[in-house]
Amino acid sequence: MIRGLLLAGGAGTRFGGGKLLARLAGDGEPVGARAARALVAGVGNALAVVRPGDEALGQALAQAGCEVLRSADSLRGLGASLAAGVRASREAEGWIVALADMPRIQPATHRAVAAALGRGTRIAAAGAPDGRRGHPVGFAADLYADLAALDGDEGARGVLGRHRAWLEIVRVADPGIFFDVDTPADLGD
């Protein structure tokens, strides 16, 4: 089983806090819940990694279809959150790693990256038709040790760098692979 991992443990400091519960213009859905629903729809499941004590976010993500892992590791940054999620789902055949502040990624994009892993690709990333890499990124289970050892805020950049030859860009027509919410102004875009 490919496992969706939704990284939702950031503090949202550039936003001013509470970013993942902020409501998007239009339908008013919370940023994190929209990202969670798309990941669940595309992969069929998701484990969301949140900070301990962030009960409102955990509840919103659970209502969106995620299992929720409250991890103190997320206080150390994106890489530590990713490692916690990978360790909690060691049985997975691979992981589709999505960021909770990227609410516009389409379910079909998550599905396409998961399909690449299902074909035997070790690392797959959504990309624009011109080849620019975006999110999400998928990793096969044989990268477990690399991912489980991550710490700090770098995320999987080092893993991608060490194993660049394994990377397949999955070209999609989805502008959401580049859009994240950083400031309140992004809620209306």
C-alpha positions in Angstrom: 0.0 0.0 0.0 1.2 3.5 -0.9 0.7 5.8 2.1 -0.2 9.4 1.8 1.7 11.6 4.3 0.4 15.1 5.0 3.0 17.3 6.7 1.0 19.7 8.9 3.3 20.4 11.8 4.6 23.8 10.9 4.0 26.9 13.0 3.0 29.2 10.1 5.1 32.0 11.4 5.2 34.0 8.1 1.4 33.7 8.0 1.0 34.9 11.6 0.0 31.5 13.0 -3.1 29.3 12.4 -2.4 29.1 8.6 -3.8 25.6 8.1 -7.1 26.5 9.7 -7.4 29.7 7.8 -10.3 29.6 5.4 -9.8 29.9 1.6 -11.8 32.4 -0.4 -14.7 30.9 -2.3 -15.8 27.9 -0.4 -14.3 28.8 3.0 -12.7 25.5 3.5 -9.6 25.5 5.8 -6.3 25.3 3.9 -5.2 22.1 5.6 -8.5 20.3 5.2 -8.5 21.1 1.4 -5.0 19.7 1.1 -6.0 16.6 3.1 -9.1 15.9 1.1 -7.1 16.0 -2.2 -4.5 13.6 -0.8 -7.0 11.2 0.5 -9.0 11.3 -2.8 -5.8 10.7 -4.8 -4.0 8.1 -2.8 -6.9 6.5 -0.9 -5.5 7.3 2.6 -3.4 9.8 4.5 -1.5 10.1 7.7 -1.3 13.7 8.9 1.6 14.7 11.1 0.7 17.6 13.5 2.2 19.3 16.5 1.1 18.0 19.9 -1.7 20.2 21.3 -2.9 21.3 17.9 -6.3 19.7 18.6 -8.4 21.9 16.3 -6.1 21.1 13.3 -6.0 17.4 14.2 -9.8 17.3 14.3 -10.2 19.2 11.0 -7.7 16.8 9.3 -9.5 13.8 10.8 -12.8 15.0 9.4 -11.1 15.4 6.0 -10.3 11.7 6.1 -6.8 11.6 7.6 -5.4 9.5 10.4 -3.6 11.9 12.7 -0.2 11.5 14.3 0.6 14.1 17.0 4.4 14.2 17.1 6.7 16.3 19.1 9.3 15.7 16.3 7.3 18.2 14.2 8.6 20.9 16.5 12.0 20.4 15.0 10.9 21.0 11.4 9.7 19.6 8.2 12.4 16.8 8.0 11.6 15.6 11.5 7.9 15.6 10.7 8.5 13.6 7.6 10.7 11.1 9.5 8.0 10.7 12.2 5.3 9.9 9.6 7.5 7.4 7.7 8.5 5.7 11.0 4.8 5.5 11.9 3.9 3.8 8.6 6.9 1.6 8.1 4.7 -1.1 6.5 4.0 1.1 3.5 5.3 0.2 0.0 6.0 3.9 -0.5 4.9 7.4 0.5 3.3 10.3 -1.3 4.5 13.3 0.7 2.3 16.4 0.5 2.4 19.7 2.4 -0.7 20.9 4.2 -0.2 24.5 3.0 -0.6 23.4 -0.7 -4.4 23.3 -1.0 -4.7 23.4 -4.8 -3.0 20.1 -5.8 -5.5 18.0 -7.6 -6.4 14.5 -6.5 -5.4 13.3 -10.0 -1.8 14.6 -9.4 -1.5 12.6 -6.2 -2.8 9.6 -8.1 -0.3 10.0 -10.9 2.6 10.2 -8.5 1.4 7.1 -6.7 1.0 5.3 -10.0 4.6 6.0 -10.8 5.7 4.4 -7.5 3.4 1.5 -8.3 5.3 1.0 -11.6 8.5 0.6 -9.7 9.8 4.2 -9.7 11.9 4.9 -6.6 11.3 8.7 -6.5 8.5 10.4 -8.4 7.7 14.1 -8.3 4.9 16.0 -9.9 6.2 18.4 -12.6 4.9 20.9 -15.0 4.8 20.0 -18.7 8.1 21.9 -19.1 9.8 19.6 -16.5 9.9 22.0 -13.5 9.5 19.9 -10.3 6.7 20.7 -7.8 4.8 18.8 -5.2 3.9 16.1 -4.1 6.9 13.8 -4.1 6.7 10.1 -3.8 9.3 7.8 -2.3 9.5 4.0 -2.6 9.9 1.8 0.5 13.6 1.1 -0.1 14.3 4.7 0.9 12.8 4.1 4.3 16.2 4.4 6.1 17.0 7.7 4.4 13.6 9.2 5.2 13.3 7.9 8.8 16.7 9.5 9.6 15.7 13.0 8.5 15.7 15.8 11.1 15.4 19.5 11.2 13.7 21.7 8.6 15.3 20.7 5.3 12.7 18.1 4.4 13.8 15.5 1.9 16.0 17.8 -0.2 19.1 15.8 0.8 17.5 12.5 -0.1 16.5 13.8 -3.5 20.1 15.1 -4.1 21.7 11.8 -3.2 19.4 9.8 -5.3 18.8 12.2 -8.2 19.3 9.5 -10.8 16.2 7.7 -9.4 13.9 10.7 -9.8 11.1 10.6 -12.4 9.2 13.8 -13.1 5.5 13.0 -13.6 4.3 15.7 -15.9 0.8 17.0 -15.0 -1.3 20.0 -16.0 -1.8 21.2 -12.4 -0.7 24.7 -11.4 -1.4 23.7 -7.8 1.9 21.8 -7.7 3.6 25.2 -7.2 1.1 27.1 -5.1 1.4 27.3 -1.3 -0.2 29.6 1.3 2.4 31.8 3.0 0.5 35.0 3.8 -3.2 35.9 4.3 -3.2 37.4 0.8 -2.7 33.9 -0.6 -6.1 32.8 0.7 -7.9 34.8 -2.0 -5.8 33.8 -5.0 
